[in-house]
């Protein structure tokens, strides 16, 4: 029997389209060689176009799901996505506080790609006060970073400086903040990693045609997977970005809405390479005969 792969526990909502949420986490973690454990925080009615409804789980159910698997298996990283209520924020905080040495990746999912809201100001306040102090890294997009850092009703919210946003998030206790730049008006997508000293790395990626559903979930889960494999935070952030970019490059549009990342792009590439090798071998056999 072989040793088990690194194990990552994800807290997230269910997306029946398979593009985002817990399904995206499972695919990403598996695609990066980890075994995913899952705790459902919400059930959504959604497709690749948008979200129609959401049913938030009872907080005690969230705790029971997590305790059951954590008492059975060792975990190398935590990843948190959609939360849904203040009670669930408190429940997850209670659970992970027992595991202070395990890396925690927080993806503050505030809205869907279409703009359907998942988190009100009470939930955001709870995240700031309870989850951020325990987080290894928080991974908001630029819109989420500004909304969390500053008042949502500020007339100048869209123009707020992202460095100031990162500084505010870091003040709540997280070690790192990765602000994703897909929503910024730039030729390339620039993702910037901050700690209390300032910018620690900045990566620019070719902007791909989209829009994509589940790219943020993919990136956060990929960071958690990399940390679970023992990489440093700097290497984890880069490797996760590279993995995510390739999933988007190989993305597909199965429905009437957004494109979905292909988290198993590498398997298709291996299959293509095997086909080429097989064809070459057949050609050699024919020539030798």
Secondary structure, DSSP 8 states (H G I E B T S, - for coil): ------EEEEEEEE-TTSSSHHHHHHHHHHHTT-EEEEEEEEEEEE-SS-EEEEEE--HHHHHHHHHHHHTTS--SEEEE----SHHHHHHHHHHHTT-TTSEEEE----B-TT--B---HHHHHHIIIIIGGG-SEE--BHHHHHHHHS-TT-TTGGGS-HHHHHHHHHHTT-SEEEEB-TTSS-SEEEEEEEETTEEEEEEEEE--S--EESHHHHHHHHHHHHHHTT--HHHHHHHHHHHHHHHHHT-B--SSS-EE--TTHHHHHHHHHHHHHHHHHHHHHHHH-
